[in-house]
Structures are given as structure tokens and as C-alpha cells.
């Protein structure tokens, strides 16, 4: 147990990195397919350490993302809370899926996230994002395996030899 405690830096570091990756400027062509890094990292922590990462954590991180990214205040918080809630609800099943099936589940959650984002924009009279933004769950789904493996290795202190 002390080995897991000594790795307590991994959670805040991974969240900080995900927030920074969301700020990295991308060319206009790649902007629509930007993975939702924060949801992917949060998803890992909800699945693996639900006692540390829950809805309150998702809400706080979402508010921080709203402030950093300059969007509608509360949008990211809402999106991440819904993402975390659904993941918590089905955690017992998803956790034991092979990573390829987990990636499909995460892809579905990321698609749901796009629907929530579109609904928030619709209700706040913000301009809707172009149709190309609906492709973003695909790279997120493809990145699930490497993100999961990297975070798991960092959290558990595994070394690749």
C-alpha cells in the first residue's frame, strides 16, 4: 500500500498534463479532431481509483478547465460530471472488459459528450460547432489503450523492460 501512496503525484500530474494538452494550439485542420484529453485521463482515474476520483472531483476539474479554456462557465464541468457519472455507474462491468472493448465504451461516452456539448451550445445560443467536430471521439477512442497503459504503469510503478 505504501508503494501506491508514494505514487500520489501521478493523479495531479496527469490531470495537469491533460489540461495543458487541451491548451496546445493545433492547426485548423486538426482542431476538430482534438481528443478530449481531460475526459480520457479522468476516465482512467474513475475506473481505477473511484475512492479518490468522483463526481465532485470531476466538477472541480471541469470548472478549472472552463476557466483555463475560456468557454461557457460550467460547460466542461457538466460534461465531465456526466462522463464520470456514467462511468461510475458501469464501472464494475467496464473495468473487466478487455482494453479494446473499454475503448469502444469510452468512444461511446465521448460521443455522448459531444451531444451534451451541442445541447449546451444550443441552449445558450452559442454557435454550433462544425460537423467535423463529431469526429473527435474517434481519436479519443484510439488513444484509450496507450493512455490506460501509461497511467497504469505510472500509478503502479511498473517499468517496461
N, C-alpha and C positions, 0 to 999 in steps of 0.2 A: 504494500500500500504506500510505503514511503517513496517508492520509485515513481508512482503516479503523482504524488504530491510535489515531488521535485520538478515535475514537468508542468507545473501550474502556469507557466508563462506561455504555453502553446496556444491556449484559448484566446487570450487577449492579443497575442501576436498575429494569430491567423485572422481574427476579426479586423485588426488594424490593416493588415495586408489586403484583405478583401475590400475594405473601404478605399484604400489607396488605388487598387486596381480599377475601381469604379471611377476614379478621377483621371486616370491616364487618358490623354487625348488620343483619339483614333481617327484615321482618315474617314471622310464622309461615307465612303463605300462600305467600310467595316462597322461603322457606328450602329446600324440596325441589328447586327448580329452579336453585339457585345453581350457576353454571358453575364448573368446576374450573380456576380461573384459572392456577394453578401448572402444571398439565399443558399447558394451551394455550401458555403462554409457553415452557415447557421444550421443547415440541414444535417451536415455531418455531426455537429455537436448535439443536436436534438436527438438523433438516433443513438449516439454512443454515450452521452452523459446527460440524460434527461434530468437528473437531480441538480445539475448545475445550470442548465440552459432550458428555460421555459418561455412561456408567453410574455412575462414581464421583461425578461432579458431581450426577447425579440422586439418588443415595443420600444425599449430604450435604445437599442442599436438602430432601429428604424428611424427614431426621432433624430439621432445623431446623423444618420445618412441624409435625412431631409435637410438638416442644417448645412451639411457639407456640400451636397449636390445642388442645393438651391431650388428644389422643386416645390410642389404644394406641400405645406407643412402637414404632416400626418399621413401622407400617401405611402411612403416607404414603411412607416410603422404599421399601417393597416395591412399592407401586402405581406410583410414579414410575420405578423401575428397570425394571419390566415394560413400562411405557409407552415408555420411552426405548429399551429393547432391541428391541421390535417395530418401532419407528420407524426405528432404525438398520438393522435387517435389511432393511427395504423402502425405505430412503431413496432409493436410486438410481431407483426407479420413482416413488415418491410425489413427489419433487422436481420431476419434469417433468409431473405431472398439472396440468390447469387447476385453479384455486383451488376451483371448485365440486366437482370430484372429490376434491381434497385434503380438503375439508370433510367429505365422506362418509367418507373413510378415518379422519379424526380422530374423527368421530362413532362409528365402529366401535370405535376404541381407547378412547374414553370409556365406551362401553357395556361393553367388556371390563374397564375399571377398576371399574365398578360391580359386576361379577361377582366380581372379586378382593376388593373391599371387603366384599361379602356373605359370601364364603368366610372371610375373616379374622374377621369377627364371629361366624360360625357356629362356627369352631374355638376361639375364645376365650370362648365362652358369653356374649358381649355381646348385648344385644337387637338384633334385626334392624331395619333402617330401614324405615319405611312404604313401601308400593308407590309412592307419589308421588315418591320419590327416584329412581325409574328414569327419570323424565322429564329429569333433569339433563343427559344427553348432548345432548339436542336444542338447548338454548340454547348449549351449548359449540360444537356444530357450526355454528350460525348465526353465532357470534361469530368463527369462524376467519378469515373474509375480512377484517373490519376489523382484527383483531389482527395478522394477517400483513402487511397493507399498512402499518399504523402502525409495527410493529417494523422492517420492511424499510426504510421511509423514514428512521427514526431511525438504523439501523445504517449505511446507505449515505449519509446526509446529503442525501437528496432533499428538495426543497421543493415543496409543491403550489401551483401558480400557476393 
